[in-house]
Amino acid sequence: MSSCDSNSGFGVVLFQSTQGAIAAEKLLVSAGVGHKLITVPRHLSSSCGFCLRFAWTDREAVEGLLGQAKLGVERIVAL
C-alpha cells in the first residue's frame, strides 16, 4: 500500500474521493494521529482534490487504521 522511505519526513494518503479523505481525517483525529488535510500535489494524482499529510514515522499507525476502514484509499506515498 505504501512506497519506499520518505526524504522529507512526510507521507500522504491519496483517496478516490473527497468523502473518503474527510472520513479518514475524522478517523485519524479520533485515534490521536497527527496529520493535515491538504490539496493533492498535481504530480501525484488528479483523481481527488484532497489528501492527508502525516509524519512518515506514523506510517504503520496510519496504514493500520485506514487498512481496516473502507475509505477508498488509492495509495500511500512518501514525499
Secondary structure by P-SEA (a helix, b strand, c coil): cccccccccbbbbbbccaaaaaaaaaaaaaabbbbbbbcccccccccccbbbbccccaaaaaaaaaaaccccccccccc
